[in-house]
Amino acid sequence: MRRSVLMFSIVLVLAVALVAPAAFAKKKKKRKKKGAEEAPPVGEVVLNGWTCYGSPDFGKLGEGQRREARSEAIVYLQKLVSGGLREDFKIANEEDLTYFETAFLGRPSLLDTWLSENFERCKAVAEGKSSSSEYLDYLSGIGREFERGQCYKPLDYEYHNYLDIQATWQFRVHVCEGDQMLVESTGEDNGKYTIVDTGNLKKNRYITSVGDPEVPQAGERGVVGELPLGALLMRFEAEDDSFTKYYAPGYSMEWTAPAHGFLSFAINDSTYYDNKFHDLRGAIDFLAVDIYPAVGDEGTAQESVIP
């Protein structure tokens, strides 16, 4: 019995002796790990009240993981720019927001390199090295920057609408650089109107979309002084806001888009309230605007350029 107890004591002492160095070694290893440099954050992280987003290393991710990481980042970005994270921080301009969403939703691979840049800018605001307004200006413009040269909405379809001659610029038709089209309007059979309604059908002076032939330059009476008074106007605004062009398409005009941009239409008049369509016993004329993505053997148009 005593011999058994003695043997058990010896085994216990040996076991403790063998385990102790290993335990100390493990503790030593842990202390070394604590002293190592911390890995950069991945995903949402709060820094001094600002929720930033650390980018994963996309190069080390498989295709499925990469798609999932991009989706998570887009969810964060949508909250960031829409006021979902901070009520006083959002892209207010609708077009800037559209460009932002179009860039990253249309080409999510942009996130692979851009997220790191965005994290550094967000972190700079959190640390007081940059202002929130500077950061917001950056986010408001980055979509346009990425989308420069891109065009997702070519005019490859027919467009038809009716112009309200008692209102200013109407419609907003997107075109891509190089788009060729035919712009047409209602002819003289059904498209007569006056820009000075006297209340007397017989006394009114009626014109059509080509404008008043006796006033080939509207001057101060029109929106565009160099083009005919009362004529149908087509305005082209470059997508990057670098220039605007005005045209008088008349009944028919071939046209090629000089850049990515938007088309809108109006009557070349400065007072719209007294404009009125020809009305013969309830048969009221109208002014239709038709755009076809094709070029025919039609006439040319007058043009006015505003830098």
C-alpha positions in Angstrom: 0.0 0.0 0.0 2.7 2.5 1.0 4.7 1.4 -2.1 1.7 2.2 -4.3 1.2 5.6 -2.8 4.9 6.3 -3.2 4.9 5.3 -6.9 1.8 7.5 -7.5 3.5 10.5 -5.9 6.6 10.0 -8.1 4.5 9.8 -11.3 2.6 12.9 -10.3 5.8 14.9 -9.7 7.2 13.8 -13.1 3.9 14.8 -14.9 3.9 18.2 -13.3 7.6 18.7 -14.2 6.9 17.8 -17.9 3.7 19.9 -18.3 5.1 23.0 -16.5 7.7 24.0 -19.2 5.1 23.5 -22.0 2.7 25.7 -20.2 5.3 28.4 -19.7 6.3 28.1 -23.3 2.6 28.6 -24.4 2.4 31.7 -22.2 5.6 33.0 -23.7 4.2 32.5 -27.2 1.0 34.4 -26.4 2.9 37.3 -25.1 4.8 37.4 -28.4 1.6 37.3 -30.4 0.2 40.3 -28.4 3.2 42.4 -29.3 2.7 41.8 -33.1 1.2 44.5 -35.4 -2.6 44.4 -35.5 -4.2 43.4 -38.9 -6.1 46.2 -40.7 -9.9 46.2 -40.0 -12.2 44.5 -42.5 -15.8 45.5 -42.8 -17.6 48.2 -40.8 -15.6 49.7 -38.0 -16.5 52.7 -35.8 -13.7 55.3 -35.4 -14.6 58.3 -33.1 -18.2 58.1 -34.1 -17.6 57.6 -37.8 -18.5 54.2 -39.3 -15.9 53.4 -41.9 -15.4 50.3 -44.0 -12.1 48.4 -44.1 -11.4 46.6 -47.4 -10.7 42.9 -47.5 -7.7 41.7 -49.5 -9.6 40.9 -52.7 -6.6 39.3 -54.3 -6.7 36.5 -51.7 -10.4 35.8 -52.1 -12.0 33.2 -54.4 -14.6 34.3 -57.0 -17.5 33.5 -54.8 -16.0 35.2 -51.7 -15.1 38.2 -53.9 -18.7 38.6 -55.0 -20.0 38.3 -51.5 -17.5 40.9 -50.2 -18.5 43.4 -53.0 -22.2 42.9 -52.1 -21.5 43.7 -48.4 -19.5 46.8 -49.3 -22.3 48.1 -51.6 -24.8 47.7 -48.8 -22.5 49.8 -46.6 -21.9 52.4 -49.3 -25.7 52.8 -50.0 -26.2 53.6 -46.2 -23.2 56.0 -46.2 -24.3 58.2 -49.1 -28.1 58.1 -48.4 -27.9 59.4 -44.8 -28.4 55.9 -43.3 -25.3 56.2 -41.1 -25.4 59.9 -40.3 -28.5 62.1 -41.0 -26.3 65.1 -41.8 -24.1 63.2 -44.3 -25.6 62.2 -47.7 -25.3 63.0 -51.4 -28.1 65.5 -51.9 -27.8 66.0 -55.7 -29.9 63.3 -57.4 -27.6 63.1 -60.5 -24.5 62.8 -58.3 -26.2 59.9 -56.4 -27.3 58.3 -59.7 -23.7 58.4 -61.0 -22.4 57.0 -57.7 -24.8 54.1 -57.8 -24.4 53.4 -61.5 -20.6 53.2 -61.2 -20.5 50.7 -58.4 -23.6 48.7 -59.2 -22.7 48.5 -62.8 -19.1 47.8 -62.3 -18.6 46.3 -58.7 -15.0 45.3 -59.6 -14.2 49.0 -59.0 -14.5 48.3 -55.3 -11.5 46.0 -55.3 -9.1 48.9 -55.3 -11.3 51.9 -54.4 -12.5 50.7 -51.0 -9.0 51.2 -49.5 -8.9 54.8 -50.7 -12.3 55.4 -49.3 -11.4 53.9 -45.9 -8.4 56.3 -45.6 -10.6 59.3 -46.4 -13.2 58.2 -43.9 -10.5 57.6 -41.3 -9.0 61.0 -41.9 -12.4 62.6 -41.1 -12.7 60.5 -37.9 -9.2 61.5 -36.8 -9.9 65.2 -37.5 -7.4 65.4 -40.4 -10.0 66.2 -42.9 -13.5 67.7 -42.9 -16.8 65.9 -43.5 -17.7 68.4 -46.2 -14.5 67.6 -48.1 -15.2 63.9 -47.8 -18.8 64.4 -49.0 -17.6 66.5 -52.0 -15.3 63.6 -52.9 -18.0 61.0 -52.7 -20.4 63.3 -54.7 -17.9 63.5 -57.6 -16.4 60.0 -57.6 -19.3 58.5 -59.5 -18.9 61.0 -62.4 -15.2 60.4 -62.4 -15.6 56.7 -62.8 -18.4 57.1 -65.3 -16.5 59.6 -67.5 -16.5 58.0 -71.0 -19.0 55.4 -70.1 -22.5 55.5 -71.7 -25.2 53.0 -70.7 -28.2 54.7 -72.3 -27.8 55.1 -76.0 -30.8 56.4 -78.0 -31.4 53.1 -79.8 -35.2 53.4 -79.5 -37.9 55.7 -80.8 -39.0 58.6 -78.6 -42.4 60.3 -79.0 -43.9 63.1 -76.8 -46.1 66.2 -77.0 -44.8 69.6 -76.2 -46.6 72.0 -73.8 -46.2 75.3 -75.6 -47.1 77.2 -72.3 -44.1 75.8 -70.4 -40.3 76.1 -70.5 -37.8 73.2 -71.1 -39.4 69.8 -71.2 -38.3 66.1 -71.4 -34.8 64.8 -70.6 -33.7 62.3 -73.2 -30.3 60.7 -72.7 -28.0 60.2 -75.7 -24.5 58.8 -76.1 -21.7 60.4 -78.2 -22.0 59.4 -81.8 -25.7 58.5 -81.6 -27.3 59.3 -84.9 -31.0 60.2 -85.1 -33.8 62.0 -87.0 -35.7 64.6 -85.0 -39.2 65.5 -86.4 -42.1 67.7 -85.3 -45.7 68.3 -86.3 -46.0 70.0 -89.7 -48.2 72.9 -90.7 -51.3 70.8 -91.3 -51.8 70.1 -87.6 -49.1 72.0 -85.8 -50.1 75.7 -85.8 -49.9 77.9 -82.7 -49.6 81.5 -81.8 -47.2 83.0 -79.2 -49.4 86.1 -78.7 -53.0 85.1 -78.2 -55.4 88.0 -78.8 -58.5 86.0 -78.0 -59.7 86.3 -81.6 -58.9 83.4 -83.9 -58.9 85.5 -87.0 -56.6 88.2 -85.5 -54.1 85.7 -84.2 -50.8 85.3 -86.1 -50.2 81.5 -86.3 -46.8 79.9 -86.9 -45.4 76.4 -86.8 -42.3 74.7 -85.3 -40.1 76.5 -87.9 -40.8 79.8 -86.1 -41.9 83.2 -87.3 -40.4 83.7 -90.8 -40.6 87.4 -90.3 -38.5 87.3 -87.1 -35.5 85.0 -88.0 -33.7 86.1 -84.8 -35.8 86.3 -81.7 -33.4 88.6 -79.8 -34.7 89.4 -76.3 -38.1 88.0 -77.1 -36.8 84.5 -77.2 -34.8 82.0 -75.1 -32.1 81.9 -77.7 -31.8 85.2 -79.5 -30.0 83.9 -82.6 -32.8 81.5 -83.6 -36.3 82.2 -85.0 -38.9 83.6 -82.7 -41.5 80.9 -81.7 -39.5 78.1 -83.2 -39.2 74.7 -81.7 -35.9 74.5 -79.8 -33.8 71.5 -79.0 -31.2 71.9 -76.3 -28.3 69.5 -75.8 -26.5 69.6 -72.5 -23.2 67.7 -72.2 -23.2 65.2 -69.4 -20.1 66.6 -67.9 -21.6 70.2 -68.0 -18.8 71.4 -70.2 -21.1 72.9 -72.9 -24.6 73.4 -74.1 -25.9 73.6 -77.7 -29.2 74.9 -79.0 -30.8 73.8 -82.3 -33.9 74.8 -84.3 -34.9 71.4 -85.8 -37.9 72.7 -87.8 -40.1 69.9 -89.2 -37.2 67.5 -89.6 -33.5 67.4 -88.7 -30.7 64.8 -88.9 -28.5 65.0 -85.9 -25.5 63.3 -84.3 -24.7 63.6 -80.6 -21.4 65.4 -80.1 -20.9 63.9 -76.6 -22.8 62.0 -73.9 -25.7 64.2 -72.7 -29.3 65.1 -72.5 -31.9 66.5 -75.0 -34.8 68.8 -73.9 -37.3 70.9 -75.9 -39.1 74.2 -75.7 -40.6 77.1 -77.8 -38.3 80.0 -78.5 -40.3 82.5 -76.5 -39.9 84.4 -73.3 -43.6 84.6 -72.3 -45.4 81.3 -72.4 -48.7 82.2 -70.7 -50.2 83.7 -74.0 -49.2 80.8 -76.3 -52.1 78.9 -77.7 -52.7 76.2 -80.3 -54.9 76.8 -83.3 -58.5 75.7 -82.3 -61.1 75.5 -85.0 -64.4 74.4 -83.5 -62.7 72.0 -81.1 -60.2 70.7 -83.6 -57.1 71.7 -81.6 -53.6 71.5 -83.2 -50.7 70.0 -81.3 -46.9 69.9 -81.4 -45.4 66.4 -81.3 -41.7 65.7 -80.9 -40.5 62.4 -82.5 -37.0 61.0 -82.4 -35.9 58.1 -84.5 -32.5 56.3 -84.1 -31.9 56.5 -87.9 -30.6 59.1 -90.4 -32.5 59.8 -93.6 -32.1 62.3 -96.4 -33.6 65.2 -94.6 -32.7 68.8 -94.0 -30.1 70.4 -91.8 -30.7 72.6 -88.7 -29.6 75.9 -87.4 -27.4 75.7 -84.3 -26.4 78.0 -81.5 -23.6 77.1 -79.1 -23.3 78.3 -75.5 -19.8 77.5 -74.0 
